[in-house]
Structures are given as structure tokens and as C-alpha cells.
Amino acid sequence: MAENNQSQQNINELLKVRRDKLAELQAAGKDPFQIMKYDVTHHSRDIKDNFDELEGKSVSIAGRMMSKRVMGKASFCNIQDLKGNIQAYVARDNVGEEEYKLFKKMDIGDIVGIKGDVFKTMKGEISVHVTEITLLSKSLQILPEKYHGLTNTDTRYRQRYIDLIMNEEVKDTFIKRSKMISAIRRYLDSQGFMEVETPMLVSNAGGAAARPFETHFNALDEDLKLRISLELYLKRLIVGGLERVYEIGRVFRNEGLDTRHNPEFTLMEIYQAYTDYNGMMDLTENLYRYVAQEVLGTTKITYNGIEMDLGKPFERITMIDAVKKYAGVDFNEIKTLEDARKIADEKGVEYEERHKKGDILNLFFENFVEEHLIQPTFLMDHPVEISPLTKRKPSDPNYVERFEFFMNGWEMANAYSELNDPIDQRERFKAQEELLAQGDEEANHTDEDFLNALEIGMPPTGGIGFGIDRMCMLLTDSAAIRDVLLFPTMKSLDK
């Protein structure tokens, strides 16, 4: 305890020194917080990548001072900016005696602007020979030690700004995330899709099986919900004649936190008129290949040491065939709910009283199949009981034209040949209302306006929802969804 008190006391003294330095600068009329702008001509990587043409030329860079070595009349420091870091050589004879004194008082973490000439040191390191250095912002806190870094995950997620400063690979993850979303947009735009925006605050949160967050709108004195899906509004646009639409946006589900779930996450949904779920499979396969190639430069990705090849044709298998393959149970031979319950009991698959035959088939899939779907796989033809918005298969109305896209044993996307029969849709909403009455908080309410849109007439349509965060996890080899969300949901520290 005494050691901890001493450590805190030392930190407090260091923090006081920084504030005293700031006060001294302000008293001398050199308040860094009064500087409005700084003209930057290059980033660190630009200088290193183009050394041959920049050698001997003047550049201007700005960034955070990450290290400093004062050696009498000449010193070195390291400046970190958006694209990396670069060494700066600061000599008293070049910057002037007064400026050199100010430089020596600068601290690790300070943000500085540097002008100087590009050169290479005797040891061969590309550097900037400083002619002018400006303190742009005084850091009043202390960064973690360079060699220990910021490793506590709770602190990293809460103070992502420090995480980005101290961990280069973290910054790289979020740069790749941005590139990934840009690549998705480029691909869809090239295929004639139109990006749209739909409401986040809704009176009826439908389109998925999830419990919504609820809020109150004071101006109208109405209770509203945060959307759990993008589906029902995007389908209205298909009815309106916008034949290819997509949206990338936040959705909100009042559920638990784990390595793959955050209560707010980024979902992309795509709807295309005059196609079906086979068209959505082709779109998914081509989209994933394009994005991987654009972001990583290869269609082979490695996650947790396992290589997945997006270059090969993706496997396509029905849920019945997958359960037969991995669980040894053929649901084509199971005709009744009693038979399904019996085989579930024999195999140790737990089910609830409300579960029907199709629900039990899905439980078999979750228990025996999911973990095996490592390579890109389309899991097709789900039971109608778990697919309230999907078109039935003409050859067997107990199943629907739906697929889930799996990689690494994870569901990465969910797609349908969309239900466009308003009479059938009303019946399925009715079944959902019955589930609500039985206590299923994730069931859908009937959406009368959506039914009205279907009665106006919706063409045959393929639709798909992509989990953007899981896609980013795979492409960046990130262990948890929090590693690809800049500011994940965290429990308040005062709880």
C-alpha cells in the first residue's frame, strides 16, 4: 500500500510539473492552446516512401512526440502522426538558443509542428533536420511507458484515444475497417445499387428476432423504439420502385455482451428486385472476394491461425443435409413434432414446449453443425418456423428460400427470397403475435403499414443482411467485437 501511495505521489508531482510548464509558457505569451492552425506538407510515411525525391528538401510535419533524447547542443525526438513515425534531429545552432531551450522543456505526449530538411543519419535512418519547432498542444497527462504500453483491455476500450496512440496495430485495424466499408460501397455502387437512409427511431421495431431498446419522445408524448433491423423500410423502397437499395447503419438490440455481440452494431442490408436468394449468394461471394482483395491484397485470410480461402467457390448446403452430415439425423425421415422431440431427447438437444419441428431442426444445426462451417459456406433452406419474412420453397412449403453465410463457425450474413405475399405475411405476423403473448420478447409485432406496402405490390426480391463488425473481425484477425468498435459499450465505472 505504501508503495502504491508513493507511486501516486510521484505521478502527481510529474503532472504538476507539466501544468507549471504550461503556466510558464502562458505567462511568457507562448500559450500553445492559442495556436489556431499549422500547415502540414507531408506525413511521416510520405517522407520515407519518397526519400529519393525529398532528400535535402524542406518539409513540414506535425504529430505527437513519442520519445526524446537530449544530448547537449543537439537532440533527437520521434514524432508520430497518422501514417507512422519519423525521427527529428534538433540542433541548437539550427533552431536558435531560445527555441532550443523551449524544446528541451517539451514532454513526451506533446503535439508539435516541425519544419526542416529531409536527410539520412550516419546509421541510415531517414530523418528531418529541424529548422523550426512549434509546440501546438501541451499534454497535461502522462502516456503509458513505451515498452509496457497500454495492455489492460478494459482501459484500452474506455480510453481508445490512448490505445490508438500506443498500439500501432489498433490504428491499423480501424484504418482497415474504414477501407473495408469504402470497398463495400464501391462494389455495390458499381452494381447499380443506391445507398439510402431509414429511421432509427421507430414505433414498431421489426425485421429481426430481438428485444429492442425503448425510449420516449417528449414532443409527441409517444414511446418509441430503436431499430433492430433495416428490413421493413428498405422493402418499402422496393415497393416504391427503387430496384436496388442498401443501407449501412447502426442497429440496436437489447441483449448481452460477449466477444461477438455489442448492443449497438453496424448492419448492412441489401435488397434487389427481380432476383432471389441464389442471386444474393452470387452477390455475397463476389462482394467478399472484392473487399478482401481491396483491403488485404489477397483472397486468402487467416483468422486465429486458420486460413480461409475466399477465392474458391463457396460451399452451398441445405440445413437438412448439414444436420444429416454432422449429426447423423435425417429430418426428411422425421414427420411429426413427436418424432422430432424424441430424437432430440435421444441426442441430448434441449428444446422448449413452444418449439415446433422446424425449431428443433434449427437447434440440431446450432448444436452439431455450426462449429464445422469454417470455410465460406452458404447454409440454405431453413424451416418456416424460424423465418417469418421469407418466401416458402415451392417444392416444400415447410421450408423457405433462405440462407445464412458462415465463416469460421460464425454467421456472417442472413439472406432471403423475400416474402411478397401480403396474405401469407399477415398470417406470419399473427403467429409472431401469439409468440409475444406467450412471453417471447424477441417476436415481431404486426406492422400494418408494411402490410399495406405489400398489398400495393412488391416484385420478387432478394434481400440480405451483413454483420459489418464480424466481417471486420475476420479481415483484421481481431479476437472480439470490441476490438473493431472504436467505442464499444462498457459498464459505467460508477456502477
LOBA-461449 format. One line per 2 residues: number of its first residue (from 1); their letters; for each residue x, y, z of C-alpha. Coordinates in pm, 1 decimal, padded with zeros to 6 digits. Layout:
BEGIN
NUM> A> X Y Z; ... $
REM end
This chain:
BEGIN
1> MA> 00000.0 00000.0 00000.0; 00283.2 00238.0 00088.8 $
3> EN> 00444.2 00161.6 -00248.8; 00120.0 00247.3 -00432.0 $
5> NQ> 00088.6 00574.5 -00238.6; 00447.4 00663.7 -00327.3 $
7> SQ> 00382.7 00584.7 -00694.4; 00070.8 00802.3 -00699.9 $
9> QN> 00259.1 01080.4 -00526.9; 00532.3 01063.7 -00792.5 $
11> IN> 00270.6 01077.6 -01068.8; 00103.5 01377.7 -00905.3 $
13> EL> 00438.1 01558.2 -00892.1; 00502.4 01486.0 -01262.8 $
15> LK> 00155.7 01611.6 -01353.1; 00218.2 01929.4 -01152.0 $
17> VR> 00544.7 01988.1 -01339.2; 00354.9 01975.6 -01670.5 $
19> RD> 00097.7 02225.9 -01552.4; 00374.0 02451.1 -01422.6 $
21> KL> 00542.0 02437.9 -01764.3; 00214.5 02538.6 -01926.9 $
23> AE> 00168.5 02827.2 -01684.2; 00524.4 02943.5 -01758.9 $
25> LQ> 00457.3 02938.3 -02134.0; 00130.4 03126.9 -02091.9 $
27> AA> 00298.1 03389.4 -01872.6; 00559.3 03439.1 -02145.8 $
29> GK> 00291.2 03485.7 -02410.6; 00357.3 03144.1 -02571.2 $
31> DP> 00028.7 02966.3 -02488.1; 00016.7 02661.8 -02719.6 $
33> FQ> -00361.7 02647.6 -02693.2; -00383.8 02984.4 -02868.9 $
35> IM> -00232.0 02842.7 -03189.3; -00513.3 02806.5 -03441.6 $
37> KY> -00358.3 02604.9 -03727.9; -00041.2 02453.0 -03863.9 $
39> DV> 00036.4 02389.9 -04230.2; 00139.3 02029.0 -04285.5 $
41> TH> 00302.0 01936.7 -04616.5; 00387.2 01570.6 -04557.5 $
43> HS> 00322.0 01272.5 -04332.0; 00595.7 01050.1 -04196.2 $
45> RD> 00535.3 00764.1 -04438.7; 00526.4 01002.2 -04737.0 $
47> IK> 00877.9 01117.0 -04646.2; 01010.6 00763.8 -04604.5 $
49> DN> 00842.2 00630.3 -04919.4; 00965.8 00922.6 -05132.1 $
51> FD> 01307.1 00983.7 -04976.9; 01491.3 00990.7 -05310.3 $
53> EL> 01293.3 01288.5 -05435.2; 01260.3 01463.5 -05096.4 $
55> EG> 01621.0 01434.5 -04976.8; 01753.1 01783.7 -04897.0 $
57> KS> 01411.8 01941.9 -04942.4; 01212.3 02125.0 -04675.4 $
59> VS> 00905.5 01954.3 -04527.4; 00654.8 02039.6 -04257.5 $
61> IA> 00508.1 01765.2 -04036.3; 00300.1 01759.1 -03719.1 $
63> GR> 00230.8 01491.1 -03461.5; 00284.8 01364.7 -03110.1 $
65> MM> 00630.9 01347.8 -02956.2; 00677.6 00985.0 -02851.5 $
67> SK> 01042.3 00993.6 -02739.5; 01317.3 01247.6 -02681.7 $
69> RV> 01695.7 01221.0 -02628.7; 01865.0 01545.8 -02522.2 $
71> MG> 02240.1 01543.7 -02581.3; 02376.1 01891.4 -02503.1 $
73> KA> 02361.3 02110.9 -02810.8; 02181.0 01855.6 -03028.3 $
75> SF> 01892.8 01618.8 -02962.3; 01672.3 01362.4 -03126.2 $
77> CN> 01298.1 01311.9 -03090.2; 01043.4 01084.9 -03255.4 $
79> IQ> 00722.5 01227.2 -03399.8; 00416.7 01006.4 -03454.4 $
81> DL> 00142.9 01108.5 -03698.1; -00145.6 00940.4 -03879.3 $
83> KG> 00075.1 00730.1 -04106.2; 00357.8 00627.7 -03871.8 $
85> NI> 00654.1 00797.1 -03710.9; 00978.2 00967.9 -03805.9 $
87> QA> 01291.5 01082.0 -03630.2; 01367.7 01454.4 -03596.1 $
89> YV> 01715.6 01596.6 -03532.7; 01703.1 01919.6 -03331.6 $
91> AR> 02027.4 02121.1 -03302.8; 02065.0 02447.3 -03113.5 $
93> DN> 02260.5 02606.0 -03398.4; 01974.0 02543.8 -03639.8 $
95> VG> 01669.2 02638.4 -03432.9; 01826.6 02910.6 -03218.2 $
97> EE> 01913.6 02919.8 -02849.2; 01573.0 03035.6 -02724.7 $
99> EY> 01379.8 02775.5 -02928.9; 01620.4 02502.3 -02819.8 $
101> KL> 01553.3 02584.5 -02452.7; 01181.1 02557.0 -02519.4 $
103> FK> 01232.4 02225.0 -02698.3; 01426.1 02081.1 -02403.2 $
105> KM> 01126.4 02157.3 -02178.3; 00880.3 01976.1 -02404.1 $
107> DI> 00735.1 01647.7 -02274.2; 00655.5 01308.7 -02420.9 $
109> GD> 00298.8 01332.5 -02546.4; 00319.9 01697.3 -02653.1 $
111> IV> 00190.2 01772.0 -03002.5; 00444.1 01960.4 -03210.8 $
113> GI> 00490.0 02101.7 -03558.6; 00828.9 02058.3 -03722.1 $
115> KG> 00982.4 02218.6 -04029.4; 01315.5 02103.5 -04165.2 $
117> DV> 01513.2 01929.6 -04436.5; 01494.3 01559.2 -04513.9 $
119> FK> 01819.9 01366.7 -04466.2; 01957.2 01028.0 -04366.6 $
121> TM> 02165.6 00981.8 -04049.6; 02502.6 00803.5 -04033.3 $
123> KG> 02308.2 00494.3 -03919.8; 02089.5 00517.1 -04228.8 $
125> EI> 01767.7 00637.9 -04062.7; 01554.2 00876.6 -04266.2 $
127> SV> 01503.2 01187.5 -04052.3; 01413.3 01556.6 -04055.2 $
129> HV> 01688.2 01810.3 -03977.1; 01478.5 02063.5 -03785.3 $
131> TE> 01493.0 02436.7 -03859.7; 01178.7 02530.8 -03669.5 $
133> IT> 00978.2 02354.2 -03396.6; 00642.8 02471.5 -03260.1 $
135> LL> 00452.9 02344.0 -02956.8; 00094.9 02303.1 -03081.0 $
137> SK> -00066.2 02141.8 -02777.0; 00064.2 02069.8 -02426.9 $
139> SL> -00002.8 01719.6 -02293.7; -00100.7 01750.8 -01928.0 $
141> QI> -00129.1 01375.5 -01876.1; 00133.5 01100.3 -01889.7 $
143> LP> 00128.0 00833.4 -02160.7; 00188.6 00469.4 -02062.4 $
145> EK> 00550.6 00356.4 -02073.2; 00662.0 00280.6 -02427.1 $
147> YH> 00780.7 -00075.0 -02363.8; 00491.6 -00177.7 -02142.1 $
149> GL> 00229.8 00000.8 -02347.8; -00142.0 00000.5 -02283.7 $
151> TN> -00232.8 -00365.3 -02231.7; -00529.6 -00361.2 -01991.2 $
153> TD> -00823.1 -00431.1 -02223.5; -01081.1 -00250.9 -02009.6 $
155> TR> -00869.8 00066.9 -02012.0; -00796.9 00026.4 -02384.0 $
157> YR> -01167.3 00017.1 -02470.3; -01261.8 00302.3 -02236.0 $
159> QR> -00971.3 00524.7 -02342.1; -00944.9 00432.3 -02708.5 $
161> YI> -00761.1 00757.9 -02779.8; -00463.7 00632.6 -02575.3 $
163> DL> -00494.3 00287.4 -02730.4; -00463.9 00440.8 -03077.9 $
165> IM> -00156.2 00637.8 -02970.8; 00026.1 00348.0 -02805.8 $
167> NE> -00070.2 00049.4 -03022.3; 00006.9 00078.2 -03393.1 $
169> EV> -00182.5 -00242.0 -03475.3; -00500.3 -00093.8 -03324.6 $
171> KD> -00480.5 00208.6 -03551.1; -00420.3 -00026.9 -03845.3 $
173> TF> -00736.5 -00223.8 -03757.6; -00954.6 00084.4 -03775.8 $
175> IK> -00790.0 00209.7 -04092.6; -00871.3 -00130.6 -04248.2 $
177> RS> -01227.7 -00106.6 -04119.7; -01270.5 00226.5 -04296.3 $
179> KM> -01119.0 00085.5 -04617.1; -01348.9 -00217.1 -04591.8 $
181> IS> -01664.6 -00006.6 -04576.3; -01540.1 00211.8 -04861.8 $
183> AI> -01474.5 -00100.7 -05070.6; -01824.1 -00234.1 -04997.9 $
185> RR> -01974.4 00094.0 -05117.6; -01761.2 00095.4 -05432.3 $
187> YL> -01864.8 -00258.0 -05521.6; -02235.9 -00204.6 -05462.2 $
189> DS> -02233.0 00128.5 -05643.3; -02067.5 -00043.5 -05940.0 $
191> QG> -02353.4 -00294.6 -05943.9; -02619.1 -00023.8 -05967.9 $
193> FM> -02722.0 -00015.6 -05601.7; -02839.6 00305.3 -05435.8 $
195> EV> -02739.4 00386.1 -05078.0; -03028.4 00512.0 -04864.0 $
197> ET> -03100.5 00605.2 -04501.7; -03400.7 00494.4 -04298.5 $
199> PM> -03527.2 00583.8 -03947.5; -03351.3 00473.9 -03628.8 $
201> LV> -03638.1 00581.2 -03401.6; -03942.2 00370.2 -03485.2 $
203> SN> -04280.6 00290.8 -03335.3; -04255.4 -00075.6 -03436.9 $
205> AG> -03909.5 -00237.6 -03428.8; -03943.2 -00529.2 -03670.7 $
207> GA> -03744.6 -00726.7 -03923.8; -03548.8 -00945.7 -03680.2 $
209> AA> -03590.0 -01159.1 -03370.1; -03451.0 -00929.0 -03099.3 $
211> RP> -03558.7 -00727.9 -02797.3; -03545.8 -00353.6 -02870.7 $
213> FE> -03435.2 -00059.6 -02659.2; -03721.5 00172.6 -02571.9 $
215> TH> -03724.8 00549.3 -02530.7; -03975.7 00833.5 -02501.7 $
217> FN> -04025.5 01118.4 -02747.9; -04132.8 01417.4 -02540.6 $
219> AL> -04259.1 01638.2 -02825.7; -04523.9 01383.5 -02930.4 $
221> DE> -04552.4 01218.7 -02587.5; -04500.8 00880.6 -02753.7 $
223> DL> -04291.7 00578.1 -02666.4; -04053.0 00480.2 -02946.1 $
225> KL> -03800.3 00206.0 -03003.5; -03452.2 00198.3 -03151.1 $
227> RI> -03446.8 -00008.5 -03469.7; -03331.0 -00370.0 -03451.6 $
229> SL> -03316.7 -00411.0 -03828.9; -03326.7 -00216.6 -04156.9 $
231> EL> -03550.0 -00456.8 -04342.4; -03905.4 -00330.3 -04336.8 $
233> YL> -03823.9 00023.2 -04450.0; -03590.1 -00093.1 -04727.0 $
235> KR> -03860.8 -00323.6 -04861.1; -04098.8 -00027.4 -04870.4 $
237> LI> -03847.1 00135.6 -05106.8; -03850.2 -00171.7 -05331.8 $
239> VG> -04230.2 -00133.5 -05344.1; -04171.7 00231.6 -05437.6 $
241> GL> -03967.9 00129.2 -05741.0; -03609.8 00174.7 -05615.8 $
243> ER> -03498.9 -00159.9 -05753.3; -03157.8 -00193.5 -05583.7 $
245> VY> -03105.5 -00035.9 -05241.7; -02872.7 -00079.5 -04948.2 $
247> EI> -02806.6 00081.8 -04612.4; -02506.7 00063.6 -04379.0 $
249> GR> -02606.9 00178.6 -04033.3; -02621.9 00121.8 -03660.9 $
251> VF> -02891.0 -00104.8 -03518.1; -02964.9 -00165.9 -03152.0 $
253> RN> -03054.8 -00488.7 -02974.0; -03116.8 -00513.6 -02602.2 $
255> EG> -02908.5 -00824.2 -02546.6; -02595.2 -00940.6 -02369.8 $
257> LD> -02232.5 -00857.2 -02428.5; -01981.1 -01115.2 -02547.0 $
259> TR> -01695.0 -01149.4 -02794.6; -01933.6 -01130.4 -03092.1 $
261> HN> -02219.4 -00915.7 -02959.0; -02247.5 -00547.4 -02872.0 $
263> PE> -02588.0 -00384.4 -02809.5; -02523.0 -00136.3 -03092.5 $
265> FT> -02353.1 -00265.3 -03403.9; -02320.8 -00192.7 -03774.6 $
267> LM> -02553.1 -00379.1 -04007.4; -02574.2 -00364.0 -04384.3 $
269> EI> -02887.9 -00476.6 -04561.7; -02921.6 -00506.4 -04939.3 $
271> YQ> -03241.1 -00557.2 -05141.8; -03258.0 -00631.1 -05513.1 $
273> AY> -03579.8 -00658.9 -05711.0; -03633.9 -00938.8 -05962.7 $
275> TD> -03386.4 -01181.6 -05808.4; -03394.8 -01449.8 -05537.8 $
277> YN> -03167.3 -01595.7 -05272.4; -02948.6 -01754.6 -05539.5 $
279> GM> -02877.2 -01407.0 -05673.1; -02790.0 -01298.2 -05318.3 $
281> MD> -02543.4 -01587.3 -05288.1; -02366.5 -01475.1 -05604.2 $
283> LT> -02361.7 -01115.7 -05477.7; -02218.4 -01221.5 -05140.2 $
285> EN> -01946.9 -01435.8 -05292.5; -01836.4 -01160.9 -05530.4 $
287> LY> -01858.1 -00888.1 -05263.4; -01645.4 -01075.5 -05007.9 $
289> RY> -01379.2 -01154.3 -05269.8; -01366.7 -00793.8 -05385.1 $
291> VA> -01342.6 -00646.7 -05034.2; -01070.0 -00888.4 -04920.8 $
293> QE> -00864.4 -00816.9 -05232.7; -00906.7 -00440.8 -05192.4 $
295> VL> -00827.8 -00427.6 -04819.2; -00575.4 -00710.8 -04778.6 $
297> GT> -00443.2 -00760.8 -05131.7; -00539.5 -01130.0 -05123.7 $
299> TK> -00849.0 -01352.3 -05114.4; -00688.0 -01576.9 -04852.8 $
301> IT> -00742.2 -01460.9 -04496.2; -00606.7 -01604.1 -04174.2 $
303> YN> -00804.3 -01584.5 -03851.5; -00661.9 -01720.3 -03528.2 $
305> GI> -00415.2 -01928.2 -03729.5; -00680.5 -02077.6 -03958.7 $
307> EM> -00669.3 -01995.5 -04329.8; -00996.0 -01933.0 -04513.1 $
309> DL> -00996.0 -01909.4 -04891.7; -01242.8 -01665.3 -05045.7 $
311> GK> -01102.3 -01738.4 -05391.7; -01262.1 -02082.6 -05416.5 $
313> PF> -01634.6 -02135.4 -05485.7; -01829.8 -02116.1 -05157.4 $
315> ER> -01995.8 -02440.1 -05043.4; -02375.8 -02448.4 -05066.3 $
317> IT> -02559.3 -02697.7 -04841.4; -02915.5 -02722.6 -04708.6 $
319> MI> -02983.7 -02724.1 -04334.0; -03130.6 -03075.1 -04360.1 $
321> DA> -02823.0 -03208.1 -04542.8; -02588.3 -03032.6 -04298.5 $
323> VK> -02764.0 -03185.8 -03996.2; -02756.4 -03524.8 -04166.9 $
325> KY> -02383.4 -03482.3 -04240.8; -02270.7 -03367.3 -03895.9 $
327> AG> -02536.3 -03505.2 -03656.4; -02631.9 -03824.4 -03841.1 $
329> VD> -03002.9 -03733.5 -03824.5; -03217.8 -03712.0 -04140.2 $
331> FN> -03509.6 -03474.5 -04080.6; -03662.8 -03586.8 -04411.3 $
333> EI> -03749.2 -03904.7 -04220.5; -03894.3 -03715.3 -03921.1 $
335> KT> -04259.0 -03648.1 -03998.9; -04410.8 -03520.8 -03671.5 $
337> LE> -04329.9 -03294.6 -03378.8; -04335.3 -03601.9 -03152.5 $
339> DA> -04068.6 -03767.7 -03368.1; -03855.8 -03452.5 -03355.0 $
341> RK> -03884.3 -03433.3 -02976.1; -03795.9 -03799.4 -02944.7 $
343> IA> -03474.6 -03771.6 -03147.5; -03385.2 -03450.7 -02963.7 $
345> DE> -03418.1 -03634.4 -02631.9; -03201.3 -03917.2 -02763.9 $
347> KG> -02931.2 -03672.8 -02882.7; -02941.0 -03450.4 -02574.0 $
349> VE> -03077.1 -03145.9 -02758.3; -03272.7 -02925.2 -02519.4 $
351> YE> -03593.2 -02765.2 -02650.2; -03889.0 -02572.1 -02510.2 $
353> ER> -04257.7 -02664.2 -02508.1; -04334.4 -02392.7 -02767.4 $
355> HK> -04077.3 -02526.5 -03014.3; -04210.3 -02687.2 -03330.3 $
357> KG> -04042.8 -02938.1 -03560.1; -03861.6 -02666.2 -03755.5 $
359> DI> -03733.7 -02506.2 -03436.4; -03590.1 -02840.8 -03326.3 $
361> LN> -03418.1 -02886.4 -03664.4; -03255.8 -02546.7 -03610.9 $
363> LF> -03145.7 -02648.5 -03259.9; -02977.9 -02956.1 -03410.9 $
365> FE> -02797.7 -02725.7 -03653.5; -02678.5 -02499.3 -03372.0 $
367> NF> -02565.5 -02792.9 -03158.2; -02394.2 -03009.8 -03417.8 $
369> VE> -02320.5 -02816.3 -03737.3; -02232.8 -02450.1 -03680.2 $
371> EH> -01883.2 -02506.6 -03540.9; -01780.1 -02704.8 -03850.5 $
373> LI> -01858.6 -02428.5 -04103.1; -01509.3 -02278.4 -04113.9 $
375> QP> -01460.2 -02223.8 -04487.2; -01709.0 -01990.8 -04664.6 $
377> TF> -02040.5 -02179.0 -04666.0; -02399.6 -02096.4 -04758.6 $
379> LM> -02636.2 -02280.7 -04522.7; -02965.3 -02296.3 -04715.4 $
381> DH> -03335.7 -02373.9 -04686.2; -03441.1 -02307.5 -04326.9 $
383> PV> -03767.2 -02423.9 -04166.1; -04054.2 -02175.7 -04199.7 $
385> EI> -04098.7 -02155.5 -03819.8; -03776.7 -01954.6 -03777.3 $
387> SP> -03816.0 -01740.1 -04091.0; -04124.5 -01515.3 -04059.9 $
389> LT> -04036.1 -01283.3 -04351.1; -03919.5 -01536.4 -04610.0 $
391> KR> -04077.3 -01687.7 -04921.6; -04162.8 -02057.9 -04894.2 $
393> KP> -03996.9 -02310.9 -05124.6; -04248.5 -02409.4 -05396.3 $
395> SD> -04128.0 -02769.8 -05372.2; -04180.6 -02790.4 -04994.0 $
397> PN> -04376.9 -02517.3 -04811.2; -04237.4 -02631.0 -04473.3 $
399> YV> -03908.1 -02469.3 -04573.2; -03813.2 -02128.0 -04706.3 $
401> ER> -03570.4 -01984.7 -04960.3; -03322.8 -01852.0 -04707.4 $
403> FE> -02951.4 -01887.5 -04648.6; -02707.7 -01793.7 -04377.3 $
405> FF> -02349.3 -01728.2 -04478.9; -02092.8 -01886.1 -04243.1 $
407> MN> -01718.4 -01846.2 -04196.7; -01508.5 -01953.6 -03901.0 $
409> GW> -01820.0 -02113.0 -03749.7; -01986.7 -01770.4 -03733.3 $
411> EM> -02299.8 -01644.7 -03904.2; -02174.6 -01361.0 -04127.6 $
413> AN> -02490.5 -01283.6 -04324.4; -02856.2 -01380.8 -04347.6 $
415> AY> -03049.7 -01372.6 -04676.6; -03396.1 -01445.4 -04816.5 $
417> SE> -03603.8 -01473.3 -05122.3; -03826.0 -01208.2 -04968.8 $
419> LN> -04188.8 -01281.2 -04887.1; -04406.3 -01057.4 -05105.7 $
421> DP> -04744.3 -01223.8 -05043.4; -04932.1 -00987.0 -04806.4 $
423> ID> -05184.4 -01254.0 -04704.8; -04912.5 -01501.4 -04607.5 $
425> QR> -04720.1 -01219.3 -04435.9; -05025.3 -01128.8 -04221.6 $
427> ER> -05057.3 -01489.8 -04110.1; -04690.3 -01496.3 -04009.6 $
429> FK> -04725.5 -01171.8 -03815.5; -05022.4 -01332.8 -03641.6 $
431> AQ> -04801.7 -01627.0 -03541.6; -04542.9 -01380.1 -03410.0 $
433> EE> -04811.0 -01203.8 -03203.6; -04901.3 -01538.4 -03046.6 $
435> LL> -04535.4 -01587.3 -02951.0; -04534.8 -01239.1 -02796.4 $
437> AQ> -04840.0 -01333.1 -02590.8; -04651.8 -01641.9 -02470.6 $
439> GD> -04368.0 -01423.5 -02343.1; -04124.0 -01424.9 -02636.8 $
441> EE> -03977.7 -01072.6 -02612.5; -03794.6 -01114.7 -02944.3 $
443> AN> -04103.9 -01180.9 -03157.2; -04230.6 -00920.5 -03407.8 $
445> HT> -04541.5 -00701.2 -03377.6; -04771.4 -00673.9 -03676.3 $
447> DE> -04669.8 -00379.7 -03894.7; -04985.9 -00259.5 -04070.0 $
449> DF> -04811.7 -00000.6 -04287.3; -04567.0 -00262.8 -04410.6 $
451> LN> -04857.6 -00493.5 -04492.8; -05020.5 -00205.6 -04681.4 $
453> AL> -04699.3 -00164.2 -04882.7; -04702.1 -00534.5 -04971.3 $
455> EI> -05066.6 -00502.1 -05081.3; -04962.7 -00220.7 -05316.7 $
457> GM> -04733.5 -00485.4 -05464.9; -04368.0 -00580.5 -05418.5 $
459> PP> -04181.3 -00754.2 -05700.6; -03989.9 -01080.0 -05643.1 $
461> TG> -03692.0 -00963.8 -05436.9; -03372.1 -01097.6 -05287.7 $
463> GI> -03250.6 -00946.7 -04960.6; -02953.0 -00991.9 -04729.8 $
465> GF> -02817.9 -00858.2 -04402.8; -02442.6 -00846.2 -04333.9 $
467> GI> -02275.9 -00808.5 -03995.6; -02011.5 -00546.3 -04075.7 $
469> DR> -01833.8 -00585.2 -03740.7; -01786.2 -00961.2 -03778.5 $
471> MC> -01660.1 -00910.4 -04131.3; -01407.3 -00663.5 -03991.9 $
473> ML> -01306.8 -00908.7 -03716.7; -01221.1 -01173.1 -03977.2 $
475> LT> -01033.3 -00938.2 -04208.5; -00824.8 -00792.4 -03923.7 $
477> DS> -00776.9 -01114.7 -03719.4; -00942.7 -00949.3 -03417.0 $
479> AA> -01046.7 -01170.7 -03125.9; -01350.4 -00974.6 -03006.8 $
481> IR> -01610.3 -00738.4 -03149.5; -01486.2 -00471.7 -02907.8 $
483> DV> -01153.7 -00475.4 -03092.9; -01324.2 -00346.9 -03409.8 $
485> LL> -01558.4 -00094.0 -03245.2; -01385.6 00234.8 -03168.7 $
487> FP> -01604.6 00292.5 -02864.1; -01773.9 -00032.3 -02752.8 $
489> TM> -02047.0 -00037.1 -02490.0; -01894.4 -00053.0 -02140.6 $
491> KS> -02045.2 -00070.9 -01794.4; -02027.3 00267.6 -01623.8 $
493> LD> -01740.4 00294.8 -01378.4; -01966.7 00440.2 -01109.0 $
495> K> -02198.3 00137.4 -01108.0 $
REM end
